Amino acid sequence: MAPRAFQPLHPSIRDKLDPEYVAFHDAVLQFCPRSETVPFDPVASRAAKSPMAHGGQKVVAVGRTEDRVIYGEGLPVTDQVTVRIFTPEGKASVSGWPCLVWYHGGGWVMGGLGSENGFLTHICKYLRCVVISVNYRHAPEHMYPTAADDSFLGYQWAVASEQVASLNLDISKIALGGLSAGGGLAAIIGMKIASSDDKKLPRPVFQMLICPVIDNSATIDTDPAERAGWKASQHSPWLTPTRMQWYRNQYFGNDNATAAKTTTNWTASPCYAPADLLAASPPTFLGIAGCDLLAPEATAYGAQLAAVGVPIDVQTYAGGTHSVLILAGLGKKLVHDACTALASALGTVYDPSTSPVLSQMD
């Protein structure tokens, strides 16, 4: 008996997708039950190996990898905020290491210190940059605005004088970055820093937003005259409207009236920030997958930032899906583009010809 296809590709999008992704989806992903239809056990679900791991980017060797608890020492793991620190080999320059503070993807529910490690070690090794990945507490145990608050705490911890000294960081070369929900968090944190009462808090010189969650009020029925919605992207694979709504329900709750008010706060949806706060965002690299449910809202956000004068480099990867970075065999150009932009902002050197991007399928 043929296995059941729980999520086959929609005919309207198949020909628009990268052929490598189509092959992977047809061989693996379509046979995975939709996660929003399966009972959620926080421990078991987070421990389970993602089917995306089959094609994920390989972790490369760096000088040192260290995990630290920065909040909640002695509490259960679910109540802790932790970080993973990647440090390059060798010695830093006289001024210290540049640093990327990173926020992982997973819809505020999944992911952790093991997320995106292939990409992060690539940055660490080939840009000679310290990378600090912040593992904020997850929903539904910790709902909005915990992820944003913890992410801000992670940045404050990274740039505090104790960490700057112990990690030998160059405080003038700090950047933010994130994937998916983490990309939205990075955008939010950039503005939280700018609006902070602590005027001595170092400002990031750059932010890298990859397939970010920008508008948590968006739906298939969003009025296109008012704001970008999902009507045109509703048949995108894997991250579907129902799956995205499931993530939202975990983080913002199931009460539609309360969630509707919450999701129009800029600490939930950065597109709702006032113009003066948007203008305070750091120079931005925005990576958009062309066949991603979130592509319309990311594209609209790029236009918002440009309209208020934020220097922005928007790159759209035709045929890419929401998993374009994770499936590194399909996203090597994205990796190189993002690293090139980050290197320029941090004053380091990145040479794509000598910085191979290897996936688990290589």
N, C-alpha and C positions, 0 to 999 in steps of 0.2 A: 504493500500500500504506500502510495506517495505521501510524504510528510505534508502536514497542513501548512499552508501559507497564511500566516496571521496578518501580515502587512505587505502584500505585493505592491509593486510600484504602480502608481496611477498612470493609465495610458497617456494622459495629457502631458506628463512630465518626463517620461522615459527617454525620449529623444533629445531632451535638453540637458541631460545629466552626463557627467564625465563617464566614458565607457568603463574605466576601471572601477568606479563606484557601482555602476550597474551590475558588473560581474560579481562584486562582493555582496551587494544587496541580494541578488538572485541566489547566490550560493549559501549565504549565511543569515543575513538580517531578516529577510522576509519570513523565516521560520521561527523567529523569536516572538513569543506572545507580547502583546502591547503591555508595557509596564503598568499603565494606568488601570488595566483590567485584572491585575494580580494583587492579592492581599500584600500590603506593605509591612514588612518586619524590619525595623531600622537596623538591627544588628546583622541579620542574615542578608538583607538586600545590599547593604553597603559592603559586606564581605565578599559577595558574589563577584566573580570575574566578568567584566563587561565583554560582550561579543566584539566590541571595538578594539579590544586589546590585541586581537589577532593581527591587525594591521597597524598598530601603534608605532610611534617613533621610538627607536632604540635609545636607551640611556647611554650616554658616553661618560668616560671616566673624567672626574674633576679632582681638584686637590683635596677637598674635604667636604663631607656631607654630615650635617649635625641637626638633630631635632631638639627643640626646647619648648617647654611649657611657659607661656608668658602670662597666663591668667588661669586660676583654678587649680593650682598645685594641690594634690591630695584629693581632689574631687573626681567623680567618675569621668571617664574619657569624654562622654557626651557633653559634659559641663566645662570642658577646658578649651582654651584657645591656644593653639600650638603653632609653631613655625618650623619650617625646614630650611636650612641655610646651606646653599651651595657656594663654595669658595674655590676660585681657580688655583691651579698649580703655580708654584713660584712666588715671587714677591710682587707686591703692588708698587706703583709709582710712588714718588715722594709724597704726593698729595693724597694717596690712598686709593682704594678700589671704587669705581663707580658701582651703583647698586640699582637693581630692579626689584621693587616690591610687587609681588604677584598674587592675584586672587583666582582661585580655581573655579572651573565650571561644575555643573551638576544640579542646576535648578534650585540652589539653596538647600537641597535635600541630600544629594549624593556627592561623591568626591571627597578629597582629603589631601593628606600630605603626599600620597602616591600619584596624584593627578598631574598630567602634563609634564612629568619628570624628564621625558625624552627631549622636549622642547626647551625646558629650563636648563638642563645640563648642556645642551647645545649652545645656548646663550652664554652660560657661565664659561665654557671652554673657549669658544671662538670669539667672544667679545671681551674676554678677560674681565668679567663683571661678577660681583657677588649677586646672587639671586636669593631673595627671602620670600618663600611661599607661605602665605598666611592661611591657616586652616581655621576659619571662623566656625562658630557653632551652627549646627544644622537644624532645619525644620523637619518634622513638626514639633520636635521637643523644644526648639527655640524659634519662635516666630518673629515676623517683622516687628521692630527694625533691627533684630539682633545681628544679622549678617553684616549690615552696614555699620553698626556700632563696633562690632568686633574687628571689622576690616580697618576702620579708623584707628582703633586701638593698636592693631598690628603695625600701621604706619608710624604712629607715635612712638611705639617701642623701637622700631628700626632706626629712627633718627634721633633717639635720646642719646645724650652724651656718652653714657656707659657703653651702649652698643656701637656707637661710632668709633669709640676708642678700641674696644675689644675686637671688632671686626675690621678695623682699619679702613673705614669708609671715607670717601670724599663727599662731604655733605652737599657740595655744589653740583653733584652729578647723581641725583636721585630721580628715578622714573617709576611710573606706575604701569601695571599691565594686568590684563585678565581675559579669560575666555568665557563666552556665553553669560551666565549669571555673574561670573567674576568680571567680565568686561563691563557690565552695567555697574557693578560695585566700584570698579576702578574709576569710572566716570563720576560716580557719586562722591568718592573719596577725594578726587581732585578738587571738587567744589566745596566739600566740607573743610578741606585744608584752607582754601581761599577765604572762607567765611568764618574761620575759627577766631575766637577771642584771643588765642595765643599768637600774637603777631611775630613771635620769634620762631614759630614752627616752620622749618624749611619747606619751601615750595618745590614741588617736582618740576623738572625741566621738560618732561615729556610724558605722554600716556599712550599706551598700545592697547587698543580695543579690538578684539577679534570675535566676530560673530556675536556682538554684545546683545544682551537683553536691555532694551531701552524704554519700551512703553508697555507697562503692565496693565494698561487699560485697553490695549488693542484687541480686536476680535475680527472675525470674518465680516461682521456687519458694521465695523467702524466706518463712519462717513468719510470718504476720501477727501471731501472738501475741507474737513476739519483736521484730520490727522491720518497718517498712514496706518492701514490695517492689514489684515491677512487675506483678503479676498483673492488677490492675485497669486498669493504664495501658499494657499491652503492645501494644495496637494503635494507639497514638499515632503520627502520621505523622512522617516524616523522621528524627527521632532515635528509632530503633528499638532493641530490645534487642541485636540483632546489631551494629548500628553502635556503640552505646555500649560493648559488650564489645571491639570492635576498638580503640577509643580506649584503653580500659584496658590492653589487651595491649601497646600501644606504650609506655605510661608505666610500667606495673607489671611487664611481662614476661609470657611465655606459660606459665611454670611455675606450675601451678595451686596447688600446695602453698605455694610461696613467696609468691605473690600473695595467697592467702587470709590469711596471717599479716600481710602488709604492709598490706592494705586495712582492717584493723581498728585500725591506728594512727590517732590523731586528726589527725596531720599528713597523712594520706591521706583520712580520712573524719571530718569534724569532729563528727559525731554520737557518736563514741566517746570524746570528751573527758570527763574526770571532771567531776562536777557543779560543783565549786568553780571549775574553769577555764571551763566554760560560763558560769557566773555572772559571770565577769570580762569577757565579751563586751560591746562597746559597745551602746548603744541601736540598734535594728535596724529597717530597712524590708525586708520580705521580699515580693518580687513573684513570684507563682506563676501559671503558665499552666495553666488547667484541663484541657487536653488534651495535657499534656506527659508523657513517660515518667517524668520526675523529679518530677512533682507529689506523689506520695505521700511520698517521702523529705523533700521540702522542707516539706510540711505537718507531718510528724512533728517536724522540726527546730524549726519555729516553736513547737510545743507544748513541746518540751524547753526552749527558751530562756525561754518564759513561766513554766514550772514552777520555774525557778531564779531568777526575779525580774528577768530582763532586760526592760526596756521594749521592746515589739515591736509593730510595725504590720504585720499580715499582710493582703495584698491578693491575692485570687485572681480571675483574669480568665477568666470562663467562655468557652469556645470558642477560647481562645488556645492556641497551640502553642509548642514550644520556641523558635521563631523570632519570637515576638511582638514583641520589642524591635527586631529587625533589620528586620522588615516594619512600618515605622513607621505606615503607613496603617492597620494593624490594632491598633496599640499606643499610640495617642495618649494614651489615658487612663492607661496605665502610665507613660508619660513624664512626664505632668503630676503624677501621684500621687507618683512617686519624687522629682521635683524639688521639689515642695512639702514633702515630708518632709525632704529634705536642706537646703533653705533654712531651715526651722525650726531644725534642729540647728546650723547654721552661723551663725545670727543674721542671715541675709540676707533679701531679699524676692524672691518669685517670684509672678508674676501670670500664670496660664494664659491669660487673655483677651488678653494682649499678647505672648505667647510662642508663636508658631505652630510647630507640628511639621509639617514638610513632608517628603514622601517623594519618591523618584525618579519615582513614578507620578503625582504632582500636576502 
